């Protein structure tokens, strides 16, 4: 078991606790999606169980990898639920804008957890241009990297080195661009239909 400074341990416990709290509204989105209802519940229960183990101080890598795997499942199910909700409407409203932003955010978090799994399994999967000697990147750096790739801004100081990390990055860039193209065109179309009928 790895020993961390108290401040680092407190930061981890708060982060994991907030992750558990975040599952409450996410579970509502998943519950509304019939296809992923049971699958979503399975992912939520699994994620909460393994996050509790981590909060209790069990720092084994396989527990973190498993927790992150369940979290990816939760976020992808919720993203699907939100996209399905947006595509089902015939007119644009504020709900669609909030759903579009939420789905984009959940997708970026899902990929961030995939990168976190990579760095747990592959210690030198990333290179940090600001701190080249780091083998484990901070969660904030990984999340920033994920959002940078998905928005195509490329502002992150992380560079993927391992082929697996590069493949996940390629997938995120592809899905990020396709998501933006699909959702923006859909929202513009719904707004046009609404204006045409007024």
C-alpha positions, 0 to 999 in steps of 0.5 A, a space after each residue: 500500500 502506498 503512503 501519501 501525505 495527509 494533504 494528498 490523502 484528504 484531496 483524494 478522499 474529497 475527490 472520490 467523495 464528490 465523484 460518488 455524489 455526482 452519481 446521484 444526478 447521473 443516475 436520474 439520467 440513466 434511469 430515464 434511458 430504458 435500454 441502459 437502465 440495468 447496465 447503468 445501475 450495475 456501473 453505478 453500484 460498482 463504481 460506488 463500491 470501489 470508490 468506497 474501498 479507495 476512500 478507506 485507504 486501499 490503494 491497490 492499482 487494480 481497485 483504482 483501475 476497476 473503479 475507473 472502469 465502472 466510472 467510464 461505464 456510468 459516464 458513457 451511459 449518461 452521455 447516451 441518455 442525454 444524446 438520446 434525449 436531445 435527438 428525441 425532441 422536435 423543438 429547441 429549448 434550454 433543456 437541449 443546451 444544458 443536455 448538450 453541455 452535460 453530455 460533452 462534459 461527461 464524455 470528456 470525464 469518461 476519456 479522462 478516466 481512460 487516461 487515468 487507467 492508462 497511467 496506472 497500467 503504463 507509468 510512462 504513458 505521458 510526458 509532461 513538458 512542464 515536469 518531464 520527470 513525472 511518471 504519474 500525472 495529476 488528475 487535473 492535468 489528465 482532465 485538462 488534457 482530455 478537455 483540450 483534446 475534445 475541444 481541439 484546442 491542444 493547450 495541454 502540457 501532456 503528450 501521449 507517448 505509449 501507443 495505447 494512450 495515442 489510440 485513446 487520444 485519437 478516438 477522443 479527437 474523432 468522437 469530440 469532433 463528431 459530437 460537436 458536428 452532430 449536436 450543433 447541427 441538430 440544435 441549429 436544425 431544431 431552432 430553425 424548425 421552431 422559428 419556422 413554425 412561429 
